[in-house]
């Protein structure tokens, strides 16, 4: 599934010849002579610049000579996020940029490759198209040097003006940076989405070694020029600028992507602006968070009917499992996970408990009973068993994984129950609603049941799983019996070298 180095050039060449240059909504002119298009005058003091850097691995960024991006890390928030893999979608650009620009995962936007065939941008439009719908008066600009990002509309649709160059390389990135700098200095844009592709092309050509690191340094210089342009504006002191840098996928060391390795799945969001905490390194951020972050920074509401998967970068989950971040430990038996990665604990959150009285003995230490873990730690235990598809979990989540537990000598079966706190204040209410995110894979022998107990009485089953449920939100309503004043919820899982069950973002309501 690795993307060959020439594929994207072929796609671009099929849509534009080498002579094609600056394309705006006004005119077409030779690249060297093209002038920045004239945008309508902006209307907002809140302004956002999104910079997409294709195929930029987060770990290589951290190691690079990139003073401007490092400054943003110190003054803003740097959040890593791992991608899905097949069968949800491969780690290629069409899927990645669609996820970034729409704010939803591939199972919604339906972009499965670089052709963009079957996309659902009518339901889940790209960012600038969404802004044009919500606030048409905003002045917007886009620039890309990978033509499918324009032809599909995922980046450029909705822009008041755009620059589209035929293929990505250092020279075209520089032209994009120069025109974007001119727009910022001489005009009054409100939202800009620009794309640099040389990091991706360099990785395809020569891997992620020294030349790739130099490409990062080159794109970092563009970032510095754009920040300088922002700060040079005569109205800068009266404006509130946010700059967001992000990427669509990573690369294997030798170059290439599309597969399921940790290196290919690496993405990040780096943001600096009003209300964005300096120096923060959250673990509960996902790639879909770019769109709601832009709306937050522009002071625009997000409509729940849009069905976005993201949330603002500065918003924490409030999930009880995320309180365990400080208790996470490094590996015990999972030797395939790097030694320094913090990622699991058996300590339950305050008020929660795990019942392991019927749990078998032995097995892999990390997964003995319900475990609290992270996407990076858990998904790296074993590739291509759909752990990578657990995209709607955030931060720390709970998992019962009989498959991984049984990878070391054991006796008996996996049987473990996760128990919530007791929730009171049910008097005078008619029903409870239990909400959570689940990611479940079914195997022949395993069982997965949600149970509720009122007034500490016998648990009653309210839902069971008998087939795969891939990264979905759940909502279960249960009538409150007469006289009930409290309730707690149980997640009971049994298995024997089967698969797994993830639970996250638990919520309990009484109405």
Secondary structure, DSSP 8 states (H G I E B T S, - for coil): ----TTHHHHHHHHHS-TT--EE-SS-EE-GGG-----------SEEEEEEEETT--HHHHHHS--HHHHHHHHHSEEEEEE---TTT--SSHHHHHHHHHHSS-HHHH---STT-TT--TTTS--HHHHHHHH-TTS-EEEEESSTHHHHS-TTTTT-SEEEE-SS-SHHHHHHHHHHHHHHHHHS--SEEEEEE-HHHHHHHHH-SSHHHHHHHHHHHHHHHHHHHHHHH-TTGGG-EEEEEEE-S----TTS--SS--HHHHEEEEEEESTT--TTB--SS--TTHHHHHHHHHTT----GGG--S---TT-----GGGGGGGG-B--SS-TTS-TT---EE----TT-EEE-TT--EES-GGGSSSEEEEHHHHHTSSTTSSGGG-TT--SEEEEEEHHHHTTS-EES-EEEEEE---B---TT--EEEEEEEEEEE--TT-EEEEEEEETT---EEEEEE-S-EEEEEEEEEEE--TT---EEEEEEEEESS--EEEEEEEEEEE-
